[in-house]
Amino acid sequence: MLEPHCIKKILVEVISPKLEMDILKSIAVFKRAVEFKLHRAHIAYVVTGRPLDHLATFVENYTSNRGMSLRFFSRKPDALDWLRRFGDVQDCRRKARYAA
């Protein structure tokens, strides 16, 4: 089990969405993370099959201003690289042990 202060990482992949990006639907991922108490989470949102639009930057800023980082990517490897920058579960457990 992860300690409550650990950083969480989430990868959401949307393949060939038929609809234009809706700002409220994009923010819904953030709101669900808040409901599950995933504060300080890092969410990589991969959208393939069409280019990202200008709303992606707005949603990234919206979530950042609320204590969570959500980034949009058009390639899964880029999203995974970004998530890996935030450490892993073992790093989190080691930090918790030293803090005690």
C-alpha positions in Angstrom: 0.0 0.0 0.0 1.2 3.5 -0.8 1.6 6.0 1.9 -0.8 9.0 1.7 1.9 11.5 0.8 3.3 9.5 -2.1 3.2 10.8 -5.6 0.7 9.0 -7.8 1.0 8.6 -11.6 -1.8 8.0 -14.0 -1.8 7.4 -17.7 -5.0 7.9 -19.7 -5.0 7.0 -23.3 -7.7 8.1 -25.8 -7.4 6.6 -29.3 -9.0 8.3 -32.3 -11.6 10.4 -30.4 -14.4 11.3 -32.8 -15.5 14.4 -30.9 -13.7 17.7 -30.5 -12.0 18.1 -27.1 -14.6 19.4 -24.6 -13.0 21.4 -21.8 -15.5 20.0 -19.2 -14.8 16.4 -20.2 -11.1 17.0 -20.0 -11.3 18.5 -16.6 -13.5 15.5 -15.5 -10.3 13.4 -15.3 -8.9 15.9 -12.8 -12.1 16.0 -10.8 -12.1 12.2 -10.5 -8.5 12.3 -9.2 -9.6 14.8 -6.6 -12.5 12.6 -5.6 -10.1 9.7 -5.0 -7.8 12.0 -3.0 -5.0 11.8 -5.5 -3.5 15.2 -4.6 -0.1 15.7 -6.1 -0.9 13.2 -8.8 0.7 13.4 -12.2 -1.7 12.6 -15.0 -0.5 12.0 -18.6 -3.4 12.2 -21.0 -2.4 10.7 -24.4 -4.7 11.6 -27.4 -3.9 9.8 -30.6 -5.7 9.9 -33.9 -6.0 13.7 -34.2 -4.0 16.8 -33.2 -4.3 18.4 -29.8 -6.2 21.7 -29.8 -5.7 24.9 -27.9 -7.8 23.7 -24.9 -5.1 21.2 -23.9 -2.9 24.1 -22.6 -5.9 25.6 -20.8 -6.6 22.3 -19.0 -3.0 21.9 -18.1 -2.9 25.3 -16.5 -6.3 24.8 -14.7 -5.1 21.6 -13.0 -1.7 23.0 -12.2 -3.3 25.9 -10.4 -5.2 23.4 -8.3 -2.2 21.4 -7.1 -2.1 18.6 -9.7 -0.1 18.2 -12.9 -2.0 17.0 -16.0 -0.2 17.0 -19.3 -1.5 16.2 -22.8 0.7 14.2 -25.2 0.2 12.9 -28.8 2.7 10.0 -28.2 2.5 7.4 -25.5 6.4 7.1 -25.1 6.6 10.8 -24.4 3.9 10.5 -21.8 5.7 7.6 -20.1 9.0 9.5 -20.1 7.3 12.4 -18.4 5.7 10.2 -15.8 9.1 8.5 -15.1 10.6 11.8 -14.1 8.6 11.8 -10.9 10.2 8.7 -9.3 8.7 5.4 -8.5 7.0 3.6 -5.6 10.3 2.4 -4.1 11.6 6.0 -4.0 8.5 7.0 -2.2 8.8 4.2 0.4 12.5 5.1 1.0 11.6 8.7 1.6 8.8 7.8 4.0 11.2 5.5 6.0 13.8 8.3 6.4 11.1 10.8 7.4 9.9 8.6 10.2 
